[in-house]
Amino acid sequence: MEYAIVDIETTGGYASGCGITEIAILIHDGQSVIERFETLINPLCHIPTYIQALTGINDAMVADSPEFSEIAEQVYRMLVGRIFVAHHVNFDFSFVKHFLQLEGYDLNVPKLCTVRLSRKIRPGLRSYSLGRLCEALQIPISNRHRAGGDAEATAVLFSHLLAWDQDGWIPAMLKKGSGEQMLPPNLPREDFEALPRVPGVYYFRDRSGTPVYVGKAKNLRKRVASHFTGHNPNPQRQQFLRSIYSITYERCGTELMALLLETIEIKRLWPVYNRAMKRPEASFGLYAYEDLNGYLRVVIGRLIKGSVAVHKFYRRAEGINCLYKLVRMFGLCPRLCMLGTCAEASVEHPAQTDGNRCCTARLPAESYNARVRDALQYLEAHLPSFAIVDKGRAEDEQSCIWVENGCLRAMGYISLYADLQVPADVLESLTPYHGNHYMVQMINDYAARHPEKVIQLGSENTHAQTPDHTFP
């Protein structure tokens, strides 16, 4: 069994947008290094100043060096059929695999990470960075942050790890299907193994325990594993993986409960690597105001900070559809609602097509405003109030999501052994939440797909039990 110990220097942190400036490969036969290859590489792009300061490699040094395409065949020959070894192996492997693929070589070899190996074979050290590790284990290291120097130090470290591995960690990690090398370098395998295969919310935490990413899952183990598989060369992936030191989770009864809790937790914790849920809750609102002629107008417009909307919508089309419905039901004027020309302008007043005359020509402001108020009262009264009762986290409980007047009010879990006689008791046993429009939209979509799990609450008194359903 032979090992290819690899170290690279790059122009940045992700393969698809950065280049390799230097590579060193040491072939190790399990006893010692038997072959060496080291070269600077012209990355065909500018080396950032901070990288130059770290590595000492500048644009002038690589100007006459070979491009990766010129050494790709040699690199592939040295790696294929051997075990790829590196400190933070997924970083080096992602670059080498990416650039080999660009030249038509598909690299599929086993990997070993000396960070993970060191954590297993020499646990309890203060730091597992290459410099600190070598210092703690009295391994000489020179020419730091250069591919050759770091590869030599990694080779010495790896020789020690081979000799110290009395518990068989190296063969265990190399077993097909072990999954050890897919995990982030600083994440204990025990944290991953503890994940159940149930719905829930998971938290990736950094060295200090601060959540850096929150996600939801229908199957916690499977979803978390998907973060670590593949060799995605996109920006921030390697930094993201290096920042994960532990995983915690919150078990949920259903995927919908996990979706809602994920949204709540992202807004509460604001993790650095979450993006999708950091957008505004809603973008449009239904506004009511009185114009200079004394007529009440209801219109759809963008939400403005400090303004008070009668109702909010995630998309403009939702608001327009709602307003059209009110126009038809209560005989409101489309022109005053900013929905186009009033139909009566062309029927009763054909000579006046500019929209200045319409149904309001025969309808006083007082009468028209009464219609608008009726429409707004109808909208408020007909916002849905219901509860979704579904599976719990265990057989002796059920999950419950409580919606009042179109807004999420509470959610949680109900014990099947609790003596809850009326919905008011159920509500009191749940955790209060203030849901945004995105969450309510998810709840409404789920309720529409699963009407058998919905309990309608009284529109006038949401604490009154309905005759057709009972709470557990």
HELIX and SHEET records of a PDB file:
HELIX    1   1 ALA A   15  GLY A   17  5                                   3    
HELIX    2   2 THR A   49  THR A   55  1                                   7    
HELIX    3   3 ASP A   59  VAL A   62  1                                   4    
HELIX    4   4 PHE A   68  LEU A   79  1                                  12    
HELIX    5   5 VAL A   89  LEU A  102  1                                  14    
HELIX    6   6 THR A  114  ILE A  121  1                                   8    
HELIX    7   7 LEU A  130  ALA A  136  1                                   7    
HELIX    8   8 ALA A  147  TRP A  164  1                                  18    
HELIX    9   9 TRP A  169  LEU A  174  1                                   6    
HELIX   10  10 GLU A  180  MET A  182  5                                   3    
HELIX   11  11 ARG A  189  GLU A  193  1                                   5    
HELIX   12  12 LEU A  220  PHE A  228  1                                   9    
HELIX   13  13 ARG A  237  ARG A  242  1                                   6    
HELIX   14  14 GLU A  255  LEU A  269  1                                  15    
HELIX   15  15 ALA A  276  LYS A  278  5                                   3    
HELIX   16  16 ARG A  316  PHE A  330  1                                  15    
HELIX   17  17 ALA A  343  VAL A  347  1                                   5    
HELIX   18  18 CYS A  359  ALA A  361  5                                   3    
HELIX   19  19 ALA A  365  ALA A  381  1                                  17    
HELIX   20  20 PRO A  423  SER A  429  1                                   7    
HELIX   21  21 HIS A  437  ARG A  449  1                                  13    
HELIX   22  22 PRO A  451  LYS A  453  5                                   3    
SHEET    1   A 5 VAL A  33  LEU A  40  0                                        
SHEET    2   A 5 ILE A  20  HIS A  28 -1                                        
SHEET    3   A 5 TYR A   3  THR A  10 -1                                        
SHEET    4   A 5 ILE A  83  ALA A  86  1                                        
SHEET    5   A 5 LYS A 111  CYS A 113  1                                        
SHEET    1   B 3 PRO A 211  ALA A 217  0                                        
SHEET    2   B 3 GLY A 200  ARG A 205 -1                                        
SHEET    3   B 3 SER A 246  ARG A 251 -1                                        
SHEET    1   C 3 LEU A 296  ARG A 302  0                                        
SHEET    2   C 3 PHE A 284  GLU A 290 -1                                        
SHEET    3   C 3 HIS A 311  PHE A 313 -1                                        
SHEET    1   D 5 THR A 431  PRO A 432  0                                        
SHEET    2   D 5 CYS A 407  SER A 415 -1                                        
SHEET    3   D 5 GLU A 397  GLU A 404 -1                                        
SHEET    4   D 5 PHE A 386  LYS A 391 -1                                        
SHEET    5   D 5 VAL A 454  GLN A 456 -1                                        
END                                                                             
